[in-house]
Amino acid sequence: MAGEKQTVDGIEALLSWAAQIGISDSSSPNPSPSSSCLGHSLFVSDFPDAGGRGLGAARELRRGEMVLRVPKAALFTTESVISDPEIATLMERHKHLSPIQRLIVCLLMEVNKGRSSKWYPYLSQLPRDYTTLSNFTLPEIKALQVEDAIWAAEKAVEKTKSNWRGSLALLNELDLKPQLLNFKSWLWASQTVSSRTLHISWDEAGCLCPVGDLFNYDAPGEPVLHEHDEGGVASKSCSLNCSVEAVNASNERLTDGGYEESSSSYCFYARRRYNQGRQVLLSYGTYTNLELLEHYGFLLPQNPNDKAFIKLEPDLYKITSYDIESLYIQPDGIPSFALLCALRLWSAPVSCRKNCMHLVLSGSQVSVQNELQILNWLAKRCYETLQDLPTTIKVDKFVVNGIDALLRGKARIDFRDLGPALEEFKKFFEELNLKFENSESFIIDTMPIRIRKSLERWRLAVEWRLAYKSVLFKCFCYCKEQIDELSSS
């Protein structure tokens, strides 16, 4: 209860501070003074099944209506932090650092000031840790199982370490507290920047936006939003990297948010109509689940923009003009248009490829024989990929259920509940220096924060690989259905 009260008090302090510096959820350019920046259009609430802490509609909101304005002076940017001429001169001596590295350094500088920082009410409410790929340990990375995902995680970890090493000289010159010089602090600051920055035109690194980063994520879907549409499925997100959407042909506002020179503010708009009490969501770009996990530390159970990649024959890449990123399997198991085109052309006899190019590019079948050949090849590749992975879909579901039981605070886990996932649990806990006893259950009297956070990241890894395998299985079934239809016609 004490922790909950501290959180509530911290949020109230943040909203009061935000009101003082001009942040407001009123469309009025001069809202009446208030002890909170919210209350007219938005309110802070917990949405346990849709992203956790987020922003709800304080009243009925119309599509395209402004719901939050954050003035430029309230944005945390490299420019706004470096006001001290000596610090600015010091920064100039390290021009080799990227804009993102500089913003991370600025964040650590403000943290170093403690309560004397003008940003303290905001900084004190930032998450203490993240579940992005850069935070994954080796066992958690291995739990992803798929080669591309493992490579992405390893690359993310190494990039974060490389940026830290490259910034150490400047950090030491700034005379920061010793604990802010270590990699753990850099990891926290870098993931704060990675997961919470918004786009601004004058700084490639972007900016941190107090209160504006409380919006949870809604994956972009159909470009046309209807007035009767209401809030969709929110993500497990405490962060955003907002991108401005285009305005459609009829000039109706479809913008989620963006910096507006006319008001010198970052402005946020309702992307659809929301009833009072519903969570107000924000779309900040099109991401696959692996990209969401890498940059923001969450996944969407139903992500319309997810992609599953499989290994293709080397000579297939040589004959297609499509980008590699477009050769994927969709969440429903159907191959992308580009992948189908590439496979049809690759499967056609070399002597016929030029003549059948127009059929391929129009999305038409080259021939029944060609179609059967690519469907059989695709079904076989999906099946072989699934067989080569260490665990099955069934095992992964048992793993997720077992982790969920532990995260819910269940102290005793019956081995029978883990089913075929028992061996993976044993191996993972051994890597955490915890051992299963030789009995019929595993007991955790008290779970250290370190273990709990590792379980959360492990669950995300298993959830990701489970979704990947499910797409491949759907593709296998789709190919078999198409083969049966073609064979019987």
C-alpha positions in Angstrom: 0.0 0.0 0.0 2.8 2.4 0.8 4.3 1.8 -2.7 1.0 2.5 -4.3 0.5 5.7 -2.4 4.0 6.8 -3.3 3.2 6.2 -7.0 0.0 8.1 -6.8 1.7 11.0 -5.0 4.4 11.0 -7.7 1.9 11.2 -10.5 0.1 14.0 -8.8 3.3 15.9 -8.4 4.2 15.3 -12.0 0.8 16.6 -13.2 1.0 19.7 -11.0 4.5 20.4 -12.2 3.4 19.9 -15.8 0.6 22.5 -15.3 3.0 25.0 -14.0 5.2 24.8 -17.1 2.3 25.1 -19.5 1.3 21.4 -20.4 -2.4 21.2 -20.8 -5.1 18.9 -22.1 -7.4 21.8 -23.0 -7.6 23.1 -26.6 -7.8 26.6 -25.2 -4.5 28.5 -25.8 -4.8 30.0 -22.3 -6.4 27.4 -20.0 -7.5 28.5 -16.5 -4.9 27.8 -13.8 -5.1 24.3 -12.3 -3.3 22.0 -9.9 -3.2 19.4 -12.7 -2.4 19.6 -16.4 -5.2 17.0 -17.0 -8.9 16.8 -16.3 -10.5 18.5 -19.2 -9.8 15.9 -21.9 -7.7 13.2 -20.3 -7.0 11.5 -17.0 -4.3 9.1 -15.8 -5.5 5.5 -15.0 -4.4 1.9 -14.9 -5.5 -0.3 -17.7 -4.2 -3.7 -16.6 -5.4 -5.6 -19.6 -4.3 -3.0 -22.1 -0.9 -1.5 -21.4 -0.9 -0.7 -17.7 -0.7 3.0 -16.8 -2.1 5.2 -19.5 -4.4 8.0 -20.4 -8.2 7.8 -20.5 -10.8 10.0 -22.0 -12.2 12.4 -19.3 -15.2 13.1 -21.6 -16.3 12.0 -25.1 -13.6 12.9 -27.5 -14.1 13.6 -31.2 -11.8 12.2 -33.9 -9.1 14.8 -34.8 -9.7 16.8 -31.6 -6.6 18.1 -29.8 -6.3 16.3 -26.4 -2.8 17.5 -25.2 -0.5 20.3 -25.8 3.1 20.3 -24.5 5.0 23.6 -25.1 8.6 23.6 -26.5 10.0 24.7 -23.1 8.6 21.5 -21.5 10.4 19.2 -24.0 13.5 17.5 -22.8 16.1 18.0 -25.6 19.8 18.3 -25.8 19.3 22.0 -26.6 17.1 22.6 -23.6 19.5 20.9 -21.2 22.8 22.4 -22.3 22.4 26.0 -21.1 25.6 26.1 -19.2 28.4 27.6 -21.5 31.0 25.4 -19.9 29.0 22.3 -20.5 28.3 23.4 -24.1 32.0 23.9 -24.7 32.7 20.5 -23.2 30.1 18.9 -25.5 31.7 20.6 -28.5 35.0 18.8 -27.8 33.2 15.5 -28.3 31.6 16.2 -31.7 32.2 12.5 -32.7 29.3 11.5 -30.4 26.0 10.8 -32.2 22.9 13.0 -31.4 21.4 10.0 -29.5 24.6 9.6 -27.4 24.5 13.3 -26.6 20.9 13.1 -25.5 21.6 10.1 -23.3 24.5 12.1 -21.7 22.1 15.0 -21.0 19.7 12.7 -19.3 22.4 11.3 -17.0 23.5 14.9 -16.3 20.0 15.8 -15.1 19.7 12.6 -13.1 23.0 13.6 -11.4 21.4 16.8 -10.2 18.7 15.0 -8.2 16.0 17.2 -6.8 17.8 20.4 -8.0 17.0 19.4 -11.6 14.0 21.3 -13.1 13.0 18.0 -14.6 13.0 16.1 -11.3 9.2 15.5 -11.1 9.3 14.0 -14.6 12.6 12.0 -14.1 11.4 10.5 -10.8 8.4 9.0 -12.6 10.3 7.3 -15.4 10.5 3.4 -15.2 13.4 2.0 -13.3 14.1 -0.7 -15.8 13.0 -1.9 -19.3 12.4 -5.1 -21.1 13.9 -4.1 -24.4 16.3 -6.4 -26.2 19.3 -4.5 -25.0 18.4 -5.6 -21.4 18.3 -9.3 -22.4 20.9 -11.6 -20.8 22.4 -14.5 -22.7 19.8 -17.1 -21.4 17.0 -14.8 -22.4 18.5 -14.1 -25.8 18.9 -17.9 -26.4 15.2 -18.3 -25.5 14.3 -16.5 -28.7 15.5 -19.6 -30.6 15.2 -18.1 -34.1 18.5 -17.1 -35.6 17.4 -13.6 -36.9 15.9 -12.7 -33.5 19.0 -13.8 -31.6 21.2 -11.8 -34.0 19.0 -8.7 -33.5 19.2 -9.1 -29.7 23.0 -9.6 -29.7 23.4 -6.6 -32.0 21.2 -4.4 -29.7 23.3 -5.4 -26.7 26.6 -4.7 -28.4 25.5 -1.4 -29.8 24.4 -0.2 -26.4 27.8 -1.2 -24.9 29.7 0.4 -27.8 27.8 3.7 -27.4 28.6 3.6 -23.7 32.3 3.0 -24.2 32.4 5.8 -26.8 30.8 8.2 -24.3 32.9 7.4 -21.2 35.5 10.1 -21.8 32.8 12.8 -21.8 31.0 11.3 -18.8 34.2 11.3 -16.8 34.8 15.0 -17.7 31.3 15.9 -16.5 32.2 14.8 -12.9 29.0 12.7 -12.5 28.4 10.5 -9.5 30.3 7.2 -9.8 27.2 5.1 -10.2 26.1 7.1 -13.2 29.3 6.2 -15.0 28.7 2.4 -15.1 27.0 0.5 -17.9 23.9 -0.2 -15.9 23.1 3.5 -15.7 23.9 4.0 -19.4 21.6 1.1 -20.2 18.7 2.6 -18.3 19.3 6.1 -19.9 19.7 4.7 -23.4 16.5 2.6 -23.2 14.6 5.6 -21.8 15.7 7.5 -24.9 15.1 4.6 -27.2 11.6 3.9 -25.9 10.2 7.3 -25.1 11.5 9.9 -27.6 9.3 11.8 -30.0 10.3 13.1 -33.4 11.4 16.7 -33.7 12.8 18.4 -36.8 15.7 20.2 -35.1 17.3 17.2 -33.4 17.8 13.8 -34.9 17.8 12.3 -31.4 14.2 13.5 -30.8 12.9 14.7 -27.4 11.4 13.4 -24.2 7.9 14.7 -23.7 6.5 14.8 -20.1 2.9 13.5 -19.9 2.9 13.0 -23.6 4.7 9.7 -23.1 1.9 8.3 -21.0 -0.1 7.3 -24.0 -0.1 3.6 -24.8 0.3 2.2 -28.2 -2.3 1.3 -30.9 -0.9 -0.4 -34.0 -1.7 1.4 -37.2 -4.3 -0.4 -39.2 -6.6 0.9 -42.0 -5.7 4.5 -43.0 -9.3 5.6 -43.0 -10.7 6.1 -39.5 -14.5 6.4 -39.1 -16.2 8.6 -36.7 -17.9 5.7 -34.9 -14.7 3.8 -34.4 -13.6 3.6 -30.8 -10.4 2.8 -29.0 -8.7 -0.4 -30.2 -6.4 -2.8 -28.5 -3.7 -1.1 -26.4 -0.3 -2.5 -26.0 1.8 -3.3 -23.0 3.7 0.0 -23.4 4.9 2.8 -21.2 6.6 4.5 -24.0 6.3 6.0 -27.4 8.3 7.3 -30.4 5.6 9.3 -32.1 5.5 9.8 -35.8 3.2 12.2 -37.7 0.8 10.5 -40.0 -0.3 12.0 -43.3 -3.5 14.0 -43.8 -5.8 12.2 -46.2 -7.2 13.4 -49.4 -10.2 15.1 -47.8 -7.9 17.0 -45.4 -9.4 15.3 -42.3 -6.9 15.2 -39.5 -5.5 11.7 -39.0 -2.5 12.9 -37.1 -1.6 11.3 -33.7 0.8 14.0 -32.8 3.6 16.3 -33.9 5.5 19.5 -33.2 3.6 22.5 -34.5 5.6 25.7 -35.2 2.4 27.8 -35.1 1.9 27.1 -31.4 5.5 26.2 -30.5 4.1 23.1 -28.9 4.0 19.3 -29.4 0.3 18.6 -30.0 -1.6 15.3 -29.7 -4.9 14.5 -31.3 -7.5 11.8 -30.9 -7.1 9.3 -33.8 -10.7 8.2 -33.4 -13.8 8.9 -31.4 -13.5 7.8 -27.7 -16.3 7.4 -25.2 -15.7 8.8 -21.7 -13.6 6.4 -19.6 -12.0 4.6 -22.6 -8.2 4.5 -22.9 -6.9 7.0 -25.5 -4.2 5.4 -27.6 -1.5 6.6 -29.9 0.0 5.1 -33.0 3.7 5.9 -33.3 4.6 3.8 -36.4 4.4 0.5 -38.1 6.5 -2.2 -36.3 6.9 -5.9 -36.3 6.8 -7.6 -32.9 10.6 -8.1 -32.9 11.0 -4.3 -33.6 8.6 -3.5 -30.8 10.5 -5.7 -28.5 13.8 -4.2 -29.5 12.9 -0.6 -29.2 10.0 -0.5 -26.7 10.1 -3.8 -24.7 6.6 -5.2 -25.4 4.7 -7.3 -28.0 1.2 -7.1 -29.4 -0.8 -10.4 -29.1 -2.5 -9.5 -32.5 -0.1 -7.3 -34.5 -1.4 -6.7 -38.0 2.1 -5.5 -39.0 4.1 -8.5 -37.8 6.3 -10.4 -40.3 7.8 -13.9 -40.1 10.9 -14.5 -42.2 12.2 -17.9 -43.4 15.4 -18.9 -45.1 15.1 -18.7 -48.9 17.3 -20.1 -51.6 20.3 -17.9 -52.3 19.6 -17.7 -56.1 16.0 -16.5 -55.3 17.4 -13.2 -54.0 19.3 -12.7 -57.3 16.3 -12.8 -59.6 13.9 -10.5 -57.7 14.0 -6.7 -57.5 11.9 -6.8 -54.3 13.6 -5.7 -51.1 14.5 -8.6 -48.7 12.3 -7.1 -46.0 9.2 -7.5 -48.3 9.8 -11.3 -48.6 7.9 -12.5 -45.5 4.9 -14.4 -44.3 1.9 -12.4 -42.9 0.4 -13.0 -39.4 -2.5 -15.0 -41.0 0.0 -17.4 -42.6 -0.4 -16.1 -46.2 2.9 -15.3 -48.0 3.4 -11.6 -48.8 2.7 -10.5 -52.4 6.4 -9.9 -53.0 7.3 -13.4 -51.6 4.7 -15.1 -53.9 6.0 -13.1 -56.9 9.6 -14.0 -56.1 8.8 -17.7 -55.6 6.7 -17.9 -58.8 9.5 -16.4 -60.9 12.2 -18.5 -59.2 10.3 -21.7 -59.8 9.7 -20.9 -63.5 12.2 -22.4 -66.0 15.0 -19.9 -66.7 14.1 -19.8 -70.4 10.5 -18.7 -69.5 11.2 -16.1 -66.8 11.2 -13.1 -69.2 8.0 -14.1 -70.9 6.1 -14.8 -67.6 7.3 -11.7 -65.9 4.1 -9.7 -66.6 2.0 -12.5 -65.0 4.2 -12.6 -61.9 4.1 -8.8 -61.4 0.4 -8.7 -61.8 0.0 -11.3 -59.0 -1.3 -14.0 -61.4 -0.3 -17.7 -61.3 2.3 -18.7 -64.0 0.7 -22.1 -64.2 -0.9 -24.8 -62.0 2.3 -26.8 -62.0 4.3 -23.7 -61.0 1.9 -22.9 -58.2 1.9 -26.4 -56.8 5.7 -26.4 -56.9 6.1 -23.2 -54.9 3.3 -24.2 -52.4 5.0 -27.6 -51.8 8.4 -25.9 -51.4 7.0 -23.3 -48.9 5.1 -25.9 -46.9 8.2 -28.0 -46.7 10.4 -25.1 -45.6 7.9 -24.0 -42.9 7.7 -27.6 -41.6 11.5 -28.1 -41.6 12.0 -24.7 -39.8 9.6 -25.7 -37.1 11.2 -29.1 -36.7 14.7 -27.5 -36.4 13.7 -25.3 -33.5 14.4 -26.6 -30.0 10.8 -26.6 -28.7 7.3 -27.1 -30.1 4.3 -24.7 -29.9 2.8 -27.0 -27.2 5.9 -26.7 -25.1 6.1 -23.0 -25.5 2.5 -22.7 -24.2 3.4 -24.7 -21.1 6.4 -22.4 -20.6 4.3 -19.2 -20.8 1.8 -20.7 -18.4 4.5 -21.6 -15.9 6.1 -18.2 -16.1 2.8 -16.5 -15.6 2.1 -18.6 -12.5 5.4 -17.5 -11.0 4.8 -13.8 -11.9 1.4 -13.9 -10.3 3.2 -14.7 -7.1 2.5 -18.5 -6.9 5.2 -19.8 -4.5 4.8 -23.5 -5.4 4.9 -24.8 -9.0 3.8 -28.4 -9.4 6.0 -30.2 -11.9 3.0 -31.7 -13.5 1.7 -28.2 -14.4 4.9 -27.6 -16.4 4.3 -30.7 -18.5 6.9 -31.0 -21.4 8.3 -27.6 -20.4 9.9 -29.0 -17.2 13.4 -29.4 -18.8 13.5 -25.9 -20.1 12.5 -24.5 -16.7 15.2 -26.5 -15.0 17.8 -25.3 -17.5 16.8 -21.7 -17.3 16.7 -21.6 -13.5 20.1 -23.2 -13.3 21.5 -20.4 -15.5 20.0 -18.0 -12.9 21.8 -19.9 -10.1 18.5 -21.4 -8.9 17.9 -25.1 -8.8 14.9 -27.3 -8.8 14.8 -29.6 -5.8 14.4 -33.3 -6.3 10.7 -33.3 -5.4 7.4 -32.9 -7.2 7.3 -29.1 -7.0 9.5 -26.0 -7.1 9.2 -23.5 -4.3 10.1 -19.8 -4.3 9.5 -18.3 -0.9 10.6 -14.8 -1.9 11.4 -13.8 -5.5 14.2 -11.3 -5.8 13.6 -8.4 -8.2 16.4 -9.7 -10.4 14.7 -13.0 -10.9 11.3 -11.4 -11.5 12.7 -9.1 -14.2 14.4 -12.0 -15.8 11.2 -14.0 -15.8 9.4 -11.0 -17.5 12.1 -10.9 -20.3 12.0 -14.7 -20.6 8.3 -14.6 -21.1 8.6 -12.0 -23.8 11.2 -14.2 -25.6 8.9 -17.3 -25.4 5.9 -15.2 -26.4 7.8 -13.9 -29.5 9.0 -17.4 -30.6 5.5 -18.8 -30.0 3.9 -16.2 -32.3 6.6 -16.9 -34.9 6.0 -20.6 -34.9 2.2 -20.1 -35.0 2.6 -18.0 -38.2 4.8 -20.8 -39.8 2.2 -23.4 -38.8 -0.6 -21.3 -40.3 1.4 -20.9 -43.5 2.0 -24.7 -43.7 -1.8 -25.3 -43.3 -2.5 -22.6 -45.9 -0.2 -24.2 -48.4 -1.7 -27.6 -47.9 -5.2 -26.2 -48.4 -4.2 -24.5 -51.6 -2.5 -27.6 -52.8 -5.6 -29.7 -52.2 -7.8 -27.1 -54.1 -5.4 -27.0 -57.1 -5.1 -30.8 -57.2 -8.8 -31.3 -57.2 -9.7 -28.7 -59.8 
